[in-house]
Amino acid sequence: MAHCGGAPGEAVKYLAQAIAQGPDDPEPYDLLSELRRESPEVVADTVASPSSLWQFVVDAYLNFLDGDMDQAAQRLGSVIGYRPEVAWASAPWFGDERFLGAVTAAGLADATLNITDYGPEMDNDAARERMGPWFRAIDVVCEREPAAEAMARMAILLRICGRTDASLALCDRADSVDRVMFTEVVRAGTWRRLGDQRQTAAAFRRALELDPTNWSLYLDLADLAVEDGDFAQAADLVRQGLEHEPEDVTLRAAGAAYRARAEGSIVDLDLLLELAPEVPHAGYRNGLLEHAVGGLDLPADRIAAARRFQAGD
């Protein structure tokens, strides 16, 4: 690649596009570093408060040059999550020992969650190959700075990439450092992905032992009971959760839905219909409505009202 001409700001954008075409090619990074030495203020201005993908790409590398390895990782994580089909992690700086020796476990964990925030589809061989350098970074950093919750957060990415054995193994390593509730939640999610409800429930129950006032864990266990068709147990688990967080609308709606189904309670169905507009997650709300109206002998007008909510009317 020849040195790009034109205004420095345009040159920065051009180099970012070159990186996107070949993230493992060191030349665009070298030219970017040279350009910043020549026009530091212009280059800084081009990535101030980044909003476009190319700005995040450039800012990741500039943070590496500045020694802010956590921010460099977090910027790159956002880029990967947004455009997972590009092998961004093959950037030479990301595998550099200066980076791997300085990025913190918390910083890499935050960056890893930035990848997963976008819900990318990464359970395939091509994605796993692209993510190879990131997996290596997880291994190196967790060995250098074992921190239980950070390790558990990184294990989520392994699960999303279909590396379920590695995800469970990293949770085990986290437990050897310190037993924390979040590790069990991550482990539960991995067992759930594998379709093992018994292990999923066991992990959630261990999480509850570690954090007995965490209402969301009662809801997780209630939802598992529903998958087994045990709406009475689900309603009881929600009741226990409500003892710790009586005002949470999702928990209240779930309790109403599960009681309506278990007991054929019209009063609880009416409560669910009243709460439904406030439930923040539409998919979960529609599932609760479906469970509630799945019982026998419910009034047609209530069923119609539930269907209207599900249709978004």
GIUR-V65712 format. One line per field, one symbol per residue. ss: DSSP state (A for helix, B for strand, O for the rest). psi: psi as a letter, one per 30 degrees, with the letter a starting at -180 (. if undefined). A space follows every 10 residues. Layout:
ss = ???
psi = ???
//
This chain:
ss = OOOOOOOAAA AAAAAAAAAA AOOOOAAAAA AAAAAAAAOA AAAAAAOOOO OOAAAAAAAA AAAAAAOOAA AAAAAAAAAA AAOOOOOAAA OAAAAOAAAA OOOOAAAAAA AAAAAAOOOO OOOOAAAAAA OAAAAAAAAA AAAAOOOAAA AAAAAAAAAA OOOAAAAAAA AAAAAAAOOO AAAAAAAAAA AAAOOOAAAA AAAAAAAAAA OOOOAAAAAA AAAAAAAOOO AAAAAAAAAA AAAAOOOOAA AAAAAAAAAA AAAOOAAAAA AAAAAAAAOO OAAAAAAAAA AAOOOOOOOA AAAAAAAAAA AOO
psi = klkkaakeee eeeeeeeeee fiffjfeeee eeeeeeeeie eeeeefgkik fleeeeeeee eeeeefgiee eeeeeeeeee eeiffkhefg keffgkfeef ffkleeeeee eeeeefefhl jgileeeeee geeeeeeeee efeeijjeee eeeffeeeee ggieeeeeee eeeeefekjl eeeeeeeeee eeefgjeeee eeeeeeeeef ifgjefeeee eeeeeefggi feeeeeeeee efffiffkee eeeeeeeeee eefhjeeeee eeeefeffkf jeeeeeeeee eegfllhkke eeeeeeeeee fg.
//
